Amino acid sequence: MMYAIALTALGLGIVAGWSMASRFMLRSLAAVFILLASTVLWVSLAPGTLPGDGFAVVVATFLVALPMASGLLGGAVFCGLIRRHAKAS
């Protein structure tokens, strides 16, 4: 079940990154990526400041935020490569 959740988050990230990059919404893309990356850093570096016991936040962060951020970046790069290849042809 965890793999399915992580792969779904990765797929959604790729689609969202592709969509944002193809519409030149790079500010929004950068803002979402920075938000996800800062969440991962916050959970990694300061687990004592998390609400409650923090287990749910850690699981959600590493199961959803990390693949989503990777997918956003990968989708944007892939869109740029396809666009550059189409211009060259």
C-alpha positions in Angstrom: 0.0 0.0 0.0 2.9 2.4 0.7 4.4 1.9 -2.7 1.0 2.6 -4.3 0.7 5.9 -2.4 4.3 6.9 -3.2 3.9 6.1 -6.9 0.6 7.9 -7.1 2.3 11.0 -5.5 5.1 10.7 -8.0 2.7 10.4 -10.9 0.7 13.4 -9.7 3.9 15.4 -9.3 5.0 14.6 -12.8 1.6 15.6 -14.3 1.6 18.8 -12.2 5.2 19.7 -13.1 4.5 19.1 -16.8 1.3 21.1 -16.7 2.9 24.0 -14.8 6.0 24.1 -17.0 4.0 23.9 -20.2 1.9 26.9 -19.2 5.0 28.8 -18.0 3.8 28.9 -14.4 7.3 28.7 -13.2 6.8 30.9 -10.1 4.0 28.6 -8.9 6.1 25.5 -9.7 9.1 26.9 -7.7 6.8 27.9 -4.8 5.3 24.4 -4.5 8.7 22.8 -4.9 10.2 25.0 -2.2 7.2 24.3 0.1 7.6 20.6 -0.3 11.4 20.7 0.1 11.1 22.9 3.2 8.6 20.5 4.7 11.0 17.6 4.2 13.9 19.6 5.7 11.7 20.6 8.7 10.7 17.0 9.4 14.3 15.7 8.9 16.1 18.3 11.0 13.6 19.1 13.8 11.4 16.1 14.6 10.9 17.4 18.1 8.9 20.4 17.0 6.3 18.3 15.2 2.7 18.3 16.6 1.8 15.3 18.6 4.1 12.3 18.4 5.0 13.4 14.9 4.8 9.9 13.4 1.9 10.8 11.0 3.7 13.9 9.8 6.9 12.0 9.2 5.1 9.3 7.3 3.1 11.7 5.2 6.1 13.8 4.4 8.4 11.0 3.3 5.5 9.1 1.6 3.9 12.0 -0.3 6.0 15.2 -0.2 9.3 13.7 -1.3 7.9 11.8 -4.4 5.7 14.8 -5.2 8.7 17.2 -5.2 10.7 14.8 -7.3 7.8 14.4 -9.8 7.3 18.2 -10.1 11.0 18.7 -10.9 11.1 15.7 -13.3 7.9 16.7 -15.1 9.1 20.2 -15.6 12.5 19.0 -16.9 10.8 16.5 -19.2 8.5 19.1 -20.6 11.4 21.4 -21.3 13.3 18.6 -23.0 10.3 17.8 -25.2 9.8 21.4 -26.0 13.4 21.9 -26.9 13.4 18.8 -29.1 10.3 20.0 -30.9 11.9 23.3 -31.7 15.0 21.6 -33.0 13.1 19.3 -35.4 
